[in-house]
Amino acid sequence: MEQGSGLFESAGGAHKPPVNRTRGPLAERMRPGSIDELVGQRHLLGDDGILTAILAQGLTQSLILWGPPGSGKTTLAHLVAQSSDANFEPFSAVLSGIAEIREVMKRAERERSRTGRRTLLFVDEIHRFHKGQQDAFLPFAERGDILLVGATTENPSFELNGALLSRARVLVLEPVGEADLVRVLERTLADPERGLAGKVRAPAAALFEIARAADGDVRRALTLLESAALLASRGGEITPRILGQALQRKIVRHDKSGEEHYNLISALHKSVRNSNADAAIYWLTRLLEGGEDRDFVARRLVRMAVEDIGLGDPAALGHCLAAWDAYRRLGSPEGELALVQAAVLLARAPKSNEVYKGYGEAKQDVQRTSNQPVPLHLCNAPTKLMEHLGYGKGYRYAPNDPDAVREMACMPPSLEGRRYLTPAPHSKDAGNQSADDSGAGADPAVR
């Protein structure tokens, strides 16, 4: 992309990122000051990307930047402010409340009235504001006093109110790829002013290991490099031993109450459903290593046993309950193996959703035809009056009357012939369907 620092000349020095280029954490010193230094997000920053257009022409509508930690949300907000000739006002939803919001809004309103210049309000962790607090931004955004740029790691569909979403464009940022992270690390090692040029050396293998451990997070990659550089003597090399000390044990990114929580459990469930045992182990391990509640995992395994395996292997339910009990008896880490074993068993088991579908369709019929009377021949007659009224009349005891299985109706008259289950051809139940029941009156969607 042919863009350089001249893109931001009209913005003036007041809009440059407030970064000390020689002091402070390495990740802050190396924060990009121009579009040329950015890595990743090619879907937004390519020649025809939406952010490319915004940076060239200025921002005209509010933005929500949704992406994982270290993907460049704050940096992009700084660059957008530069290109839009707007006052940059950073704001943290973690540290601020509704009183601070109102004060910032007043300053933005005064600035717009006095100079005509709008304020770009960058709200980090915007999802931390509850939906009522988010309403405070709306009138100022509508009047044009502010350009709101919100950053969030959580799904805006769940965490932001509809009124705010309708006034903003959501841009999805992706984790930065390993190759791009290596480029950032190489640039840092070559930068004599902001970076580590002359202070430490690192072989290519070490940079790739750092990039892999960073999980798409530029800030984490630079922090890991800085830790390794501190352990190496001045001008020395980051050896495998030093690298191991710096990396230690990687913390698996997993928000137990956010979208990633649901994404991971969904991936586990669908891998089991698809009979992919290797994928099931991987996603379950991601959950366990991320600190997921073991009882939550066990409950989901039990659900899979009844929803997806069902009558394909009825013993799967007992195995899952036994695995849950084993975990509670053994605790961590030994008990986790029982949960993994249950997941593999579920993935390898034959699948049947016959009961799951049948139950769902029966619930629909109950809601649609509630209070259908029980046929009298299926009712008990504990009193003479009830016997006189016909309760129990015509009931046939199937163990002594095999033809009753085929000839005696057991459904309400309005649902006669309705089938919720489709037994396999070789099952015992398959032979119990009469010729009349197998076609007429049945809902074809059930078959």
C-alpha positions in Angstrom: 0.0 0.0 0.0 1.6 3.3 -1.1 1.0 5.5 1.9 3.6 7.3 4.1 3.7 9.8 6.9 2.5 12.6 4.6 -1.0 11.2 5.1 -1.0 12.7 8.6 0.6 16.1 8.0 -2.7 17.9 8.2 -3.4 16.6 11.6 -0.6 18.4 13.3 1.6 17.3 16.2 -1.2 17.5 18.7 -2.7 14.3 17.3 0.4 12.1 17.3 0.2 9.1 19.7 1.3 10.2 23.2 4.2 7.7 23.2 7.6 8.2 24.7 9.8 6.8 22.0 12.9 6.2 24.2 11.4 5.2 27.6 8.7 3.0 28.9 7.7 -0.6 28.1 9.1 -1.9 24.8 5.5 -2.6 23.5 4.6 1.1 24.0 7.8 2.4 22.5 7.3 0.3 19.4 3.6 1.3 18.9 3.2 2.3 15.2 3.2 6.0 14.5 2.1 5.6 10.9 0.2 3.3 8.6 3.5 1.9 7.2 4.4 0.4 10.6 1.2 -1.5 11.0 1.2 -5.3 10.5 -1.8 -7.6 10.0 -5.4 -6.7 9.4 -4.9 -6.9 5.6 -8.7 -7.4 5.1 -9.1 -3.8 6.5 -5.9 -2.2 5.4 -5.5 -3.5 1.8 -5.7 -1.2 -1.2 -9.5 -1.5 -1.1 -9.9 -1.9 2.7 -12.4 0.2 4.7 -9.7 1.4 7.1 -7.5 2.5 4.2 -10.3 4.7 3.0 -10.9 6.1 6.5 -7.2 6.9 7.0 -7.1 8.6 3.6 -10.3 10.6 3.8 -11.0 10.9 7.6 -13.6 9.3 9.8 -17.2 10.4 9.3 -19.1 7.9 11.4 -18.5 6.1 14.7 -16.5 2.9 14.8 -16.5 -0.2 17.0 -13.2 -2.1 16.8 -13.8 -5.7 17.8 -10.8 -7.9 18.1 -8.5 -9.9 20.5 -5.9 -8.3 22.8 -2.9 -7.0 21.0 -4.5 -6.8 17.5 -4.0 -3.1 17.1 -7.3 -1.5 18.3 -5.7 1.4 20.2 -3.1 2.0 17.6 -5.7 2.2 14.9 -7.7 4.7 17.0 -4.7 7.0 17.2 -4.1 6.8 13.5 -7.7 7.5 12.7 -7.6 10.6 14.9 -4.6 11.8 13.0 -6.2 11.4 9.7 -9.5 12.9 10.8 -8.0 16.2 12.2 -9.9 15.5 15.5 -8.9 16.0 19.1 -8.0 12.6 20.5 -9.6 11.9 23.9 -8.8 8.5 25.4 -11.2 7.1 27.8 -11.2 3.8 29.8 -14.4 2.1 30.7 -12.4 0.2 33.4 -11.4 3.4 35.2 -14.3 5.8 34.5 -18.0 6.1 35.2 -21.0 8.1 34.1 -19.8 11.3 35.7 -16.5 11.2 33.7 -18.5 10.5 30.5 -20.6 13.6 31.0 -17.5 15.7 31.6 -15.8 14.5 28.5 -19.0 15.1 26.5 -19.2 18.7 27.8 -15.6 19.4 26.7 -16.3 17.9 23.3 -19.4 20.1 22.9 -17.4 23.3 23.9 -14.6 22.4 21.5 -17.0 21.9 18.6 -18.7 25.3 19.4 -15.4 27.1 19.8 -13.3 25.8 17.0 -15.6 23.6 14.9 -13.3 20.7 15.5 -14.8 17.4 16.6 -13.4 15.1 19.3 -12.5 11.5 18.6 -13.4 9.8 21.8 -11.6 6.5 22.1 -13.3 4.3 24.6 -11.2 1.3 25.5 -13.1 -1.8 26.8 -16.4 -0.2 25.9 -18.2 -3.4 26.7 -17.5 -2.7 30.4 -20.1 0.1 30.4 -23.6 -1.4 30.9 -26.1 -0.7 28.2 -27.7 2.2 30.1 -24.3 4.0 30.4 -23.7 3.5 26.7 -26.8 5.7 26.0 -24.9 8.7 27.3 -22.8 8.8 24.1 -25.8 8.8 21.7 -26.9 12.5 21.6 -23.3 13.8 21.2 -22.6 11.3 18.5 -25.8 12.2 16.7 -25.0 15.9 16.8 -21.5 15.3 15.6 -19.7 16.7 18.6 -17.8 13.4 18.9 -16.6 10.6 16.7 -16.8 7.6 18.9 -14.3 4.8 18.4 -14.9 1.9 20.8 -12.6 -1.0 21.4 -13.8 -4.3 22.7 -12.7 -7.9 22.9 -16.3 -9.1 23.3 -18.9 -9.7 20.7 -20.7 -6.3 20.2 -24.0 -8.1 19.4 -24.1 -9.2 23.0 -22.4 -6.4 24.9 -23.5 -3.2 23.1 -27.0 -1.8 22.9 -28.8 -1.7 19.7 -29.0 2.1 19.5 -25.3 2.4 19.7 -24.7 -0.4 17.1 -27.1 1.2 14.7 -25.0 4.4 14.7 -21.6 2.8 14.4 -19.7 0.6 12.0 -18.3 -2.6 13.5 -14.8 -3.6 12.2 -13.6 -7.1 13.1 -9.8 -7.3 13.8 -8.1 -10.6 13.6 -5.2 -12.1 15.6 -1.9 -11.0 14.0 -0.3 -13.9 12.1 3.1 -15.4 13.2 4.9 -14.2 10.1 3.8 -10.6 10.9 4.8 -10.9 14.5 8.2 -12.0 13.5 8.5 -8.9 11.3 7.7 -6.8 14.3 10.3 -8.5 16.4 12.9 -8.2 13.7 12.1 -4.5 13.3 12.5 -4.1 17.1 15.9 -5.8 17.1 17.0 -3.4 14.3 15.7 -0.2 15.8 18.5 1.7 17.6 16.2 4.4 19.1 13.0 2.7 20.2 14.1 -0.9 20.0 16.9 -3.2 21.0 19.5 -2.7 18.3 23.0 -3.3 19.8 21.5 -4.6 23.1 20.7 -8.2 22.3 20.7 -10.7 19.4 18.1 -13.4 18.7 18.3 -16.2 16.1 15.4 -16.7 13.8 14.3 -19.8 15.7 13.9 -17.8 18.9 11.8 -15.1 17.1 9.5 -17.8 15.7 9.1 -19.4 19.1 8.2 -16.0 20.7 5.7 -15.3 17.9 4.1 -18.7 18.4 3.8 -18.2 22.1 2.2 -14.7 21.6 -1.0 -16.2 20.2 -1.6 -13.3 17.7 -0.9 -10.6 20.3 1.7 -8.0 19.2 1.9 -6.6 22.8 2.6 -10.0 24.2 5.2 -10.8 21.6 7.1 -7.6 22.4 6.8 -8.1 26.2 8.2 -11.6 25.8 11.1 -10.3 23.7 11.7 -7.6 26.4 11.8 -10.3 29.1 14.2 -12.4 27.2 16.5 -9.4 26.5 16.6 -8.6 30.2 17.8 -12.1 30.9 20.5 -12.0 28.3 23.7 -10.0 29.0 24.1 -6.7 27.1 25.0 -7.5 23.5 24.4 -11.2 24.2 22.2 -13.7 22.4 18.8 -15.0 23.4 19.7 -18.7 23.9 17.2 -21.6 24.1 17.7 -21.6 27.9 17.0 -17.9 28.2 14.0 -18.2 25.9 12.6 -21.0 28.1 12.9 -18.8 31.2 11.3 -15.9 29.5 8.3 -17.9 28.0 7.8 -20.1 31.0 4.3 -21.6 30.7 2.0 -19.9 28.2 -1.3 -18.9 29.6 -4.1 -20.1 27.3 -6.4 -17.2 26.4 -9.9 -18.2 27.5 -12.6 -15.9 28.9 -14.9 -18.1 30.9 -17.8 -15.7 30.7 -17.3 -14.2 27.2 -17.7 -15.3 23.6 -14.6 -17.4 23.6 -16.1 -19.6 26.3 -19.1 -20.4 24.0 -16.9 -20.7 20.9 -14.7 -23.4 22.5 -17.6 -25.4 24.0 -19.4 -25.2 20.6 -16.2 -26.5 18.8 -16.0 -29.4 21.3 -19.7 -30.3 20.9 -19.6 -30.1 17.1 -16.4 -32.1 16.9 -18.0 -34.9 18.9 -21.1 -34.8 16.8 -18.8 -35.1 13.7 -17.1 -38.2 15.2 -13.7 -36.4 15.2 -12.0 -37.7 18.3 -8.8 -35.8 17.7 -10.5 -32.5 17.4 -12.6 -33.3 20.5 -9.4 -33.9 22.6 -7.9 -30.6 21.3 -10.9 -28.4 22.1 -11.5 -30.1 25.4 -7.8 -29.5 26.3 -8.1 -25.8 25.3 -11.0 -25.5 27.7 -9.3 -27.4 30.6 -6.0 -25.5 30.2 -7.9 -22.2 30.0 -9.3 -22.9 33.5 -12.8 -23.8 32.4 -15.1 -25.1 35.2 -14.8 -28.9 35.2 -18.5 -29.4 36.2 -19.6 -27.2 33.3 -17.5 -29.4 30.9 -19.0 -32.6 32.5 -22.5 -31.3 32.1 -22.0 -30.6 28.5 -20.6 -34.1 27.9 -23.7 -35.6 29.5 -25.8 -33.4 27.2 -23.9 -34.7 24.2 -24.5 -38.3 25.4 -28.3 -37.8 25.3 -28.6 -35.3 22.4 -26.2 -36.7 19.9 -25.4 -40.3 20.8 -28.7 -41.2 22.4 -29.9 -44.7 21.4 -26.9 -45.1 19.1 -25.0 -46.2 22.3 -27.3 -45.9 25.4 -24.3 -46.8 27.6 -22.6 -43.5 26.7 -24.8 -41.7 29.2 -23.6 -43.9 32.0 -20.0 -43.5 31.0 -20.3 -39.7 31.1 -21.9 -39.8 34.5 -19.1 -42.1 35.7 -16.5 -39.8 34.3 -18.1 -36.8 36.1 -18.1 -38.8 39.4 -14.5 -39.9 38.8 -13.4 -36.3 38.4 -15.1 -35.3 41.6 -13.5 -38.1 43.5 -10.0 -37.6 42.0 -9.9 -33.9 41.5 -7.2 -32.2 39.3 -5.1 -33.2 37.5 -5.9 -36.9 37.6 -9.7 -36.5 37.2 -9.4 -34.6 33.9 -8.3 -37.8 32.2 -11.8 -39.2 32.9 -13.4 -36.3 31.2 -11.1 -36.6 28.2 -11.9 -40.4 28.0 -15.6 -39.6 28.0 -15.2 -37.1 25.2 -13.3 -39.6 23.0 -15.9 -42.3 23.7 -18.7 -39.9 22.6 -16.8 -38.9 19.5 -16.3 -42.6 18.5 -19.8 -43.8 19.5 -22.5 -44.3 16.9 -24.8 -41.3 16.7 -28.6 -41.1 17.0 -30.6 -38.0 17.6 -33.9 -39.9 17.3 -34.9 -39.2 20.9 -33.7 -35.6 20.8 -35.8 -34.8 17.7 -38.8 -36.9 18.8 -38.9 -35.1 22.2 -38.7 -31.7 20.4 -41.6 -32.5 18.1 -43.7 -34.0 20.9 -43.2 -30.7 22.8 -44.5 -28.8 19.8 -47.6 -31.0 19.6 -48.3 -30.6 23.3 -48.1 -26.8 23.0 -50.3 -26.9 19.9 -52.8 -29.4 21.2 -52.7 -28.9 24.9 -55.2 -30.7 27.2 -56.0 -33.5 24.8 -58.1 -36.0 26.8 -56.6 -39.3 27.6 -58.4 -42.1 25.7 -60.8 -43.8 28.3 -59.4 -47.2 27.6 -56.0 -46.0 28.9 -57.5 -44.6 32.1 -57.7 -46.5 35.4 -61.1 -47.2 37.0 -60.5 -47.3 40.8 -64.2 -46.6 41.5 -67.5 -48.1 40.4 -68.6 -44.7 39.0 -65.5 -44.4 36.8 -66.0 -48.0 35.6 -69.6 -47.2 34.8 -68.4 -44.1 32.8 -66.2 -46.3 30.7 -62.8 -45.7 32.3 -60.5 -48.6 31.3 -63.1 -50.1 29.0 -61.5 -51.8 26.0 -58.0 -51.9 27.5 -56.0 -54.9 26.3 -53.0 -56.3 28.3 -50.2 -56.6 25.7 -48.2 -59.3 27.5 -51.1 -61.6 27.2 -52.5 -60.2 24.0 -49.7 -59.6 21.4 -52.2 -58.2 18.8 -52.9 -55.3 21.2 -49.5 -53.8 20.3 -50.7 -53.3 16.7 -54.5 -52.8 17.3 -54.9 -50.7 20.4 -54.5 -46.9 20.0 -52.5 -45.1 22.7 -52.5 -41.5 21.3 -55.2 -38.9 21.5 -57.6 -39.3 18.6 -56.4 -36.0 17.0 -52.8 -37.3 16.9 -53.5 -40.9 15.9 -50.8 -42.1 13.5 -48.3 -39.4 14.6 -44.8 -40.7 14.8 -41.9 -39.0 16.7 -39.4 -41.8 16.5 -38.0 -43.5 13.4 -36.5 -46.8 14.7 -33.6 -48.3 12.7 -34.8 -51.2 10.4 -33.2 -53.9 12.6 -34.6 -52.6 15.9 -37.3 -54.3 17.9 -39.6 -51.3 17.7 -39.5 -51.4 13.9 -41.6 -54.5 13.7 -44.3 -53.0 16.0 -45.4 -50.4 13.4 -48.6 -51.4 11.7 -49.0 -51.0 8.0 -51.7 -48.3 8.7 -49.4 -46.3 11.0 -46.4 -46.5 8.7 -47.8 -44.0 6.3 -51.2 -42.5 6.7 -51.7 -39.6 9.0 -48.0 -39.3 9.9 -46.1 -36.1 9.6 -43.5 -36.7 6.8 -41.0 -34.4 8.5 -40.7 -37.0 11.3 -39.7 -39.8 9.1 
